[in-house]
Amino acid sequence: MGRYPPRQNNRRGAMPILFVLLLPILFPSLFAPLSHASPSVISEWNTPKPRHSRLLKGALQRETSLEQQSELWTPLPKQEWKTCKVSGMASRLPESSEGYIQVFLDGGLNQQRMGICDAVAVAKILNATLVIPYLEVNPVWQDSSTFMEIFDVDHFISVLKDDIRVVKELPDEYSWSTREYYAAAIRSTRIKTAPVRASAHWYLENVLPVLQSYGVAAIAPFSHRLDFDNMPMEIQRLRCKVNFQALVFVPHIRALGDALVSRLRYSPSRNEMVGDNYIREVSGSRDDQAAGKFVVLHLRFDKDMAAHSACDFGGGKAEKLALAKYRQVIWQGRVLNSQFTDEELRSQGRCPLTPEEIGLVLAALGFDNNTRLYLASHKVYGGEARISTLRSLFPLMEDKKSLASSEERVKIKGKASLLAAVDYYVSMHSDIFVSASPGNMHNAMVGHRTYINMKTIRPNMALLGPLFLNKNLTWPEFQEAIIEGHKNRQGIIRLRKKEQSLYTYPAPDCMCQA
């Protein structure tokens, strides 16, 4: 029989939840698609002109030597650390588990991905059965995609079968343990006090008794609720096993990703283009064509990012007011207008790179105008007008819309997590990956590509801020500074330091010395 917890008085009103749900209705301009110009977008910012016209002129006239091109595109050599060979001695599961663990994960795809890895680790620590994690609807992206709509759940369960027990849903006797049940009142089976980066001991002391009393425990919030330090090696390597082996996207995501990668590597001729720049598969066209190389640029420059940074991006007073309003409505005072000037923020490397700025960085690193560049991005604040400078530097730039027809994209249309999953898949198959700013996608790619020794360029934000503030720099001076400042930021393995994320720095915990 399921063990119901004792009833307690309802202490939580429904008004905060109702307010969040009504945000898109009350403030539609805040959630309007920004990938295309529209009246609501144009009214809140003035079309920015290039802010670095002197550098842009030099970049457009750049010439890259064959030696520089060869060095840039050469894969990483073997390094001191590599993936570990899995031992044939699989640990046996105890005959019975202590109960069922539920976790509720917020954030975007990559934050949820880290939460899933931590959930498996907590289940292992507690000898609990993990219920497939519940993915919350992000108030900004408004995507209700479930775990099973993003990840191959059968593969997930199979890979982890010797480590923990996983079930797709609770048995009938615990069917009352739902998100709605926990939203309605304070419940004895909900763990809501898990500290950020809690220790294994904390879970044994605070969650195990709940499991043993009721047979189920729901942990919410759960993101970032497991420490990276002072963990047994078994737990650390299990977290990496989940991240790098168990979490595989559903077949239709992989199929679309493979198609995009193929089209990037085997560039079509003009007579193979159809419709609105959509690429048609041409049978036999690969036979006489060598596979080309391509770079993925992750451009996180949506309204959410722009507002959170409190930086000035050249859109004038209208843009400043719109972003200030956005901060107040979305974060309700938790993210304040910065007390620093824009120059102070940029000198500290705290402003995300604009499409123009990351384009200049790529050009300085040696990517020429024949580079096949895939733009991994959801919504760019300002749409095409904002990325026009980047496109002028890289005319062969592609994205999901230019590489795939609307029919091919129908299953992912309007679903931020599935769109991000396609970008993640393509990024993992690129020759080089670059992110325009730090964030969860950047961290996920750095970690995953480190694990399999693939080239990843990490922009030096502390260097770039002051460089872009210096309006007297010539193109050769800028290029020299960029190349010198990124020599050791192109995939050399960095060992994890105390408090750093295992998912960004998998060595030494999850890797072995060669």
C-alpha positions, 0 to 999 in steps of 0.5 A: 500500500502507498504510504500517504503523508499526514494532511497539512493546512494549505499555506501556499496561494495560487496567485504567484503561479497564476501571475507567471502563467499570465505573463505572456498575456499581460506583457506579450511584447516581452515574449514576442519572437525576436528572430524576425523584425516586428513592430513590437521589436522595432519600437523598443530599440533603434537599429544599431550601427556597427560599433567597431567600424575601424576593425570591421573594415580591416576584417572585411579586407582580411587575408588568411595564410594557408599556414594559419588556416592549417593550424586553426583547423588541425585537430587536437593532438592526443593529450595527457588525459583520456576517457577511462576504460570501463572495468568489466566488474559491474557493481551489483545493485542491492536486492531492494531500494529504499523508495522512489526519488522524484526531482523537478528541474527548472532552467533550460536544456543544459541546466536540466541536463546537469540536474539529471546527472545529479539526480542519478547520483543522489539515487545511487547515494540513497539506494533509491529508485529514480523516477524519470525527472520532471522538466519544469516549463521555463517562464521565458522559453515557454517549452513544455517538452518532457524528458521522454520527448528530448532524450531516448529514455530506453537507452537511458535506463539500459545504460544505467541498469547496473548502477541504479533502478530507473522507472518511467513513472511511479507505481499506482500506489504512489500516483498521488505524488505529482507536481500539482499535489506539491503545488497545492500545499506543504507536504511531508514528502517534499524536500524543499530545503536542499542547500546548493551543492549539498553533500552526500551526508546531507542527503543521507541525513535528510532525505533517506528518513523520508524515503523510509517513512513514506516510500517516496521523496520529491526534491524541488528545487533540485538544480545545483543541489549536489556538491562537486567536491568530497564525493566518492570516485564512484559517484563522480564517474557515475555523473559523467557516465550519465552526461556523456553516455546515458543522455542521448537525444531521441531518434528524430533529433539525431536524424535531423542533426545528422542531416544538418551535419551532412549538409554542412560538410558537403556544401551544395552547389547553387543548382542544388538549392531549392525554395527559401535557401533550403538544401535538397539532398542530391543522390550521389553528390557526395561521391566526388566531394571531400567532406568539408570542415565547419565551425559552430558558433553558439550565440547567446544574445537573446533578450533575457541575456541582454537584460540580465547583463545590464550592458549597453548594446547600442540601441539607444535610450529606447533599448535601455528602457525596454531592458530595464522594464524587462528586468523588473517584470521577469525578475521582480527586483532580484536583478537590478539595474547595474550600478556600474557604467557600461565602460566599467562592465566591459572592462571587467569582461562582464558583457556578452559579446554582440554578434558583431564582436564575436564575428571580429574575434573569429575573423582575427583568429583566422576564419576566412569568408569561405568558412562554413559557420553554423549559428547555434542560437534560439532567438537573437535580440534584434533579429537579422538587423543585429546579426547582419554584420556577422553575416557580412564577415561570414557569408556562408553562415547557416542555421537550422532554418537555412539548412532544413525545410519547414517539413523537416523542422515540424517536430521541433518548431516552437519548442526551445528545448528541442531546438537547443537539442539539435544545436547541441547535437550539431555542435558535438559533431563540429570540427571547432566550437566557439561560444560568444559568452559564458553560460550553460551551453558553453560549459556543457560543450567545454566539458563534453568536447574535453571528454572526447578531445575535440577543439573548443575555443573559449573567448577570453572575456577579460581580454576582449572587454578592454580591447573593444573599448580601445577605439584606436586599435588597428586591425593588425594590432587587434588580430595579434592580441586576439591570436596571442590571447587565445593560444592556450584556450583552444582545447588544452585540458584544464584540471578541475579546481575546488568548487568548479563543475564536474560537467565543465572540467571532467578531468581528473575525476572522470578521465584517466592519465594516458 
